[in-house]
Amino acid sequence: MGSKNKLKRFRENETFENVIQPTREEVLNNFSWKGKWHSFFNNSNPIVLELGCGKGEYTLALAERNPQVNFIGIDIKGARFWRGAKTAVENQITNVAFIRTQIELIDFCFAEGEVSEIWITFPDPQIKFKRTKHRLTNPTFLDKYHQILKPKGLVHLKTDSEFLHGYTLGLLTGLGYPILYANNDVYRQEGAPAIVTEVQTFYEKIFSEKPITYLQFTFPR
């Protein structure tokens, strides 16, 4: 994507009411929407996050299927989720928002128990050992998810990385976290939730020849 096109999308994001682009300092210092997301949406419906939302395909698909739930896509690359934000505006999908920030700051964006579910769709598996701290299912990130989720809140991991699937499965087992469902090839093994197979991200379509895995888990109370 050319720099001019990126700048155009950044400027257009600033006009969308469903896009929030705080500075890192704003997030770290009493972020204005933390604990107040129901006020942002003007309702008390459950809040579901998509981390590393990319173009926002899952965020939008989930929102369209569940109008009584609020969905928030989070990604540091605003030029990507511009597409999802714009589509939501054009189609008047009002239960959608996007935040441009680092996922490592998620516990500064949401209060304890404010979130009902988290979706992690096709994150970078960060295979090298020195990149362990960047894996979105490492113990540090799991602690952050546990903090902001309601009791029995769900986490969904959908990935084409057998490494990340196995790493997360082993980590959860070792930590004693309840694994509610696991599937290492959702398009060839029956039983995956419909939303997992019915909705595909942009990158999933590109790499569709690879087995797509799915995990659903929660945390001890």
Buried (B, 14 or more C-beta within 10 A) or exposed (E): EEEEEBEEBBEBBEEBEBBBBBEEEBBEEEBEBBBEBBEBBEEEBBBBBBBBBBBBBBBBBBBBEBEEBBBBBBBBEBBBBBBBBBBBBEEEBBBBBBBBBEBBBBBBBBBEEBBBBBBBBBBEBBEEEEEEEBBBBBEEBBEBBBBBBBEEBBBBBBBBBBEBBEBBBEBBEEEEBEEEBBBBEBEEEEEBEEBBBEBBBEBBEEEEEEBBBBBBBBBEE
